[in-house]
Amino acid sequence: MSEPTVIEPGFFEVIGTQRAMRRLKTDPVPESYIKKILWAATRAPSGGNRQGWRWLVVTDPAAKKQIQGWYNELWSKAIASGYGAGAGLPEEERLSNERVMKSATYLAEHMHEAPVLIFACTLTGNGDITAGSSIYPAVQNLMLAARALGLGTALTTVHRGHQDDIRKLLGIPESVETAALIPVGWPKGKFGTGFRKPVQDVTYWEHWGEKRP
Ligand SMILES: Cc1cc2nc3c(=O)[nH]c(=O)nc-3n(C[C@H](O)[C@H](O)[C@H](O)COP(=O)(O)O)c2cc1C
């Protein structure tokens, strides 16, 4: 398969338009692209530069279907227990929440259709937050690189409720945590800006509570 021509957007455009893209086409993604986004992931910082990450790339249709079944079961249970109800949120956040829930439900029902699922795994399963959190800058690097190439991704964690089953399915040792499950594929929709609060609303200067316009 010939590789699509990609005109990479500028750095800040990539950051400003990287968001959860959960509606993905089934079209295959060239392996070179997967390797490129994994290269970006592995350029990230990590505590003590330990680089205790492992990336498990899953493309097998039967494995993807099994994972989607577990994911969907957990997502449905979360919804049934009231997760994401969004009651009491200010209007703008309520609308954003509604969109997230709709698209997250779509992903739960269609995850196996994504051509690639990547598990971001961490070798440091000792519960230490510094060591454990080293995976997330790498995950963000991966998602930004994917965006630069025109690929959609979403950081998901719901699968963790079936982590033992996933370990068995994919031969992951018990000591390894699957910190995130990232579907990767060509997006059905367009990249756009997500709802984010303005910097001045979430930043204090010199003293807690002191804002600047
Ligand atoms: C730690 C973390 C866990 C997340 N877990 C899930 C998840 O399990 N399923 C899902 O669909 N999205 C998950 N997300 C994605 C968020 O819902 C998404 O980043 C947020 O709603 C912003 O969406 P936007 O980038 O499209 O604006 C997670 C994000 C983070 C940072």
Ligand as a Chemical Component Dictionary entry (heavy atoms), coordinates in Angstrom:
data_LIG
# 
_chem_comp.id                   LIG 
_chem_comp.type                 NON-POLYMER 
_chem_comp.pdbx_formal_charge   0 
_chem_comp.three_letter_code    LIG 
# 
loop_
_chem_comp_atom.comp_id 
_chem_comp_atom.atom_id 
_chem_comp_atom.alt_atom_id 
_chem_comp_atom.type_symbol 
_chem_comp_atom.charge 
_chem_comp_atom.model_Cartn_x 
_chem_comp_atom.model_Cartn_y 
_chem_comp_atom.model_Cartn_z 
_chem_comp_atom.pdbx_ordinal 
LIG C1  C1  C 0 -6.189  9.900  32.285 1  
LIG C2  C2  C 0 -7.228  9.916  31.175 2  
LIG C3  C3  C 0 -8.103  8.850  31.051 3  
LIG C4  C4  C 0 -9.047  8.833  30.016 4  
LIG N1  N1  N 0 -9.852  7.727  29.870 5  
LIG C5  C5  C 0 -10.720 7.683  28.826 6  
LIG C6  C6  C 0 -11.491 6.506  28.579 7  
LIG O1  O1  O 0 -11.377 5.509  29.275 8  
LIG N2  N2  N 0 -12.335 6.504  27.506 9  
LIG C7  C7  C 0 -12.448 7.566  26.673 10 
LIG O2  O2  O 0 -13.232 7.497  25.717 11 
LIG N3  N3  N 0 -11.728 8.698  26.868 12 
LIG C8  C8  C 0 -10.865 8.767  27.926 13 
LIG N4  N4  N 0 -10.079 9.894  28.096 14 
LIG C9  C9  C 0 -10.165 11.009 27.133 15 
LIG C10 C10 C 0 -10.883 12.228 27.694 16 
LIG O3  O3  O 0 -12.249 11.978 27.798 17 
LIG C11 C11 C 0 -10.598 13.394 26.744 18 
LIG O4  O4  O 0 -9.224  13.642 26.732 19 
LIG C12 C12 C 0 -11.306 14.666 27.176 20 
LIG O5  O5  O 0 -12.698 14.465 27.201 21 
LIG C13 C13 C 0 -11.019 15.826 26.225 22 
LIG O6  O6  O 0 -11.514 15.501 24.967 23 
LIG P1  P1  P 0 -11.155 16.382 23.676 24 
LIG O7  O7  O 0 -9.661  16.276 23.580 25 
LIG O8  O8  O 0 -11.839 15.735 22.531 26 
LIG O9  O9  O 0 -11.584 17.754 23.940 27 
LIG C14 C14 C 0 -9.130  9.920  29.117 28 
LIG C15 C15 C 0 -8.240  11.002 29.250 29 
LIG C16 C16 C 0 -7.290  11.000 30.251 30 
LIG C17 C17 C 0 -6.321  12.154 30.347 31 
# 
loop_
_chem_comp_bond.comp_id 
_chem_comp_bond.atom_id_1 
_chem_comp_bond.atom_id_2 
_chem_comp_bond.value_order 
_chem_comp_bond.pdbx_ordinal 
LIG C1  C2  SING 1  
LIG C2  C3  SING 2  
LIG C2  C16 DOUB 3  
LIG C3  C4  DOUB 4  
LIG C4  N1  SING 5  
LIG C4  C14 SING 6  
LIG N1  C5  DOUB 7  
LIG C5  C6  SING 8  
LIG C5  C8  SING 9  
LIG C6  O1  DOUB 10 
LIG C6  N2  SING 11 
LIG N2  C7  SING 12 
LIG C7  O2  DOUB 13 
LIG C7  N3  SING 14 
LIG N3  C8  DOUB 15 
LIG C8  N4  SING 16 
LIG N4  C9  SING 17 
LIG N4  C14 SING 18 
LIG C9  C10 SING 19 
LIG C10 O3  SING 20 
LIG C10 C11 SING 21 
LIG C11 O4  SING 22 
LIG C11 C12 SING 23 
LIG C12 O5  SING 24 
LIG C12 C13 SING 25 
LIG C13 O6  SING 26 
LIG O6  P1  SING 27 
LIG P1  O7  DOUB 28 
LIG P1  O8  SING 29 
LIG P1  O9  SING 30 
LIG C14 C15 DOUB 31 
LIG C15 C16 SING 32 
LIG C16 C17 SING 33 
# 
